């Protein structure tokens, strides 16, 4: 079982390049970073974690700028979005950003996506929360067309464009792995049809992980990689992930200044070493 880090990178925490170098030095396999373009002042959408929305949500750096900075100072670390809010993003710009990062990093991108929870944030981007799942499904299908064809086009209800040229193409073939976040039926259907890996949250039980793997096999999707997002430090839980044949666990790293972050990474690296 591999180990990575999931975190919010902000203007108040450790800088991306320092973080990436520290992760690679300590033997971590990946970095998955969260995305929020902004947080509306209106707080009608309840925070999925419960209680007050943490400060770091208001201050997240752009994921692709951040991961490019990490790519420049690392050699082997996988660079993931956990999750990119594609439903709030321009599709063609994102296709170019992901492919460019994959080229710059030498093929190290894991593209994690999900539908999100902040309806006010979505609406500010012109996204209708009621159709966000259908939109993401078409966006993922269209991204694959752009990444794998010299002249790409897509005609759907939510996404529609005539043939386009877009280079660079990703280094990874046929394209960077698409990790689908979420545990709902709609998310799992999306995983089965469009995903290359699953990015469930840490509260997902080993029994549910096994059930989903069996269900995917019934859909003709054997050995889809599972990467736990935002895991804690409980050793029994980590052992449960191992027994459920999880491929990777990403520890949730607090957003802190450099010195505090490095101390926490030392602790997490020691914990990971005991479960490899």
N, C-alpha and C positions, 0 to 999 in steps of 0.2 A: 504494500500500500504506500502510495506516494503522499507527500505532505506539501501544502502550500499555505499561503496567507491570503485572507480576504480582508479588505479594509476600506475606509474612506480616506482618501488623500485630500488634505485641505491646505489652506494658506497658513494654518496655525500649527501644523504638525511637521514631522520629518520630511525633508525634501525628497522628491521621487528618486533621483539618482542615488542618493545615500541609502535610501531604503532598498532599492534593487540590488546594490552591491552587497549590502548586509545580508540580504536573503540568500544570495548565491554563495557567499562565504560560509554561511551556516548550513548549507546543504538543502535548502528548500527547493522545491521543483517548480513552483508557480506563484504568481501574484494575480489575484482577481480584485479589481477595484470597482466600486459602485459609481453610479452616475445619477445626478440630478442637475438639470440645467439651471433651476432656480426653485425657490419655495415661495408660493403665493402667500401674501399676508393673511388671506382668508384661510382658516384652519377647519373647514367643514369636513374634509376627508379625515377619518380617524387614522392615526398612526398605527400601522399594522403591528408594531411591537408593543403597543399599549402605552398609556401615559403621555407625557410631554415629548414632543419631537426633539431628539438630541441636537445639540448645537452643530455638530459636524455636518448634518444634512444641509444646512444653509450655506456651506462654504466649500463644497466639493469642486475640485479642479476638473477640467475637461478630461475625459478618460484617454482620448487618443494623444493629446499633447503630453499627458502624464506618462503614458506607456512608451511613447517615443523617447522621452528622457531616460526611462528605465532601460530601454533597448540599447541606447548608446553606451551604457556603462556595464552591460552584462553580456554573457555569451550563450548561456544555456537556459536561463529562466524562461518559463512559459509566461506569456503576457495575455491576461484575460480580462474581459469585462464581466462584472458580476453585480448587477446586470446592466447592459446598455438598454436604454429606453428607446428602442427603435421606432416605436409608434409616434414618438415626438420628434423624430429626426427626418431630415430629407434623405430619401432612399439612395439617390445617386451620389450625393456627397459621402454618405456612409460607405457605400461600395468602394469609393476611391480611398477613403481614409483607412479602411481595414486592409485593402490590398497594398496600400503604400506602407503601412506599418509592418505587414507581413514581409514585404520586400526588404525594408530597412533592417528588420530583425533577423533576417535569414530564415523565415518560416517558423516563427514561434508564437503566432497568435491563436488564442482560443476565444471565439466570439460568443459570449454569453448574452442571452436576450430574455426579455420577459415583458409582460404587459403593464407592470407597475400598479400603484395603488392610489396615487394622488390625483384625483379627478380635476382639481383646479389647475394643477400643473399641465395636465394633458390639454385642457380646454384652451389654455393660453397659447398652445402650439397649433390650435385648430383641430385637435383630435377629439372625436366623439367617444367618450368612455364606453358607450353602449356597443360600439362596433370595433373596439380596439383589438379584440382577439382575431376577428376576421381580417383586419388590416395587417396585423403581424404575420398571419399565415401567408398572405399574398406577398408581403414584403420579403419574407424568407425565400419564397419560390422565385421572386424576381431577382434577388441578390445572387442566387445560384446561376441564373441565366447570364447576368452581367459578368460574373467571375469566370464563367466557363466558355463563353462564346465571344467571338470577335465582333459579331453584329448581334447584339442582344435586343430583344423586345419582349414586352409582357402586356397582356390585355386581360384585366380582371375588373371586378366591381369596385375595388378599392385602389388598385394600382393600375395605371394604364400609360404606356409609352411606346412610341414607334421605335424602329431600330436605331441603336446608338453604338458608337465606339467608346470604349473606356479602357485605358491602360494606366498604370500597370495592372497585369493580372497577378493574383496571389502566387507566392512561391509554392505553398502547399497545394497539392493536387488531390481532388479536383478543386478544393477551396479550403480555407481555414475551418476547423471543426466548429459547428454551431452547437453550443450548449444551451438547452432550453431550461429556463428556470420556472419554478412553480410545481405544485403538487395536485392541482385540481384535475378533474377529468378533461377539461379543455386543454390544459397544459400537457397532459400525458398524450392526448390525441395529437397535439402539435409535435411532441417529441417523436412519436411513432412515424409521423408523415414527413416531418421537415428536419428533425434534429439528428445530430451526430453524437451527442452526449447529453446527459441529464445533470442538472445543477440543483438538486433539492436542498432545502434549508435543513439546519442541524436538528430540528425537532422531529424530522422524519424517522420513524422507528425502523429498526432492522427488519421486522416482519413486513412492513410496507415496502421496504427496499427489495426484499425477496419477491414479494407479490408483483411488483412492477417489472422486475426482471423476467419473471415467468410470463407475465402478460405480454411483454415485448417479444419474447421468443415465439409466442403464439401468433404475433403479427409478422413473423419472419424477420425480426430484428434481434439477432443473437449478439451477445457481448457488447452492448452499447455501454460506453464508459460512464460510470457514475462518479461525480465529484461533489462531496458534501460542502455546502457553502456556510461559513460562519460557525464552525464547530467550537465548542468549549474545551475544557481541560479534563473532564471526567474520564478516568481510565477505563471504567466499565463500558461507557458509551463508545469509546474508541475501539475497544475490543469487539463490541457489537457490530460496528462498521466493518471491521476486518472479517468477522465471521459471515457477514452478509455480502462479502466479495466486492466491497466498494473499492474503486480504483484509486481514488485520491480524496484526501480530507484537507480542507482549507480552514485553518484556525482563524477565528475572528480576532484581529489585532486592533487594540484601542488606538484612537487617533491622539498622539501625544508628541511632544518635542523629541528631538533626536536622542538624547541621553536615556530618557525613560523608555523609548521605543526599543533601543538596542538591548537594554536589560530584559525587556519582555521577550524579545526575539531569542535571547540566550535560553530563557526558561522554556519557550515553546520548542526550540530545537532539541533540547534535552528530552522533552516529552515525546517528540516525534521519533527520536532515536530508539526509544523503548518500544515502539510499535511498528517498526519497519519489517 
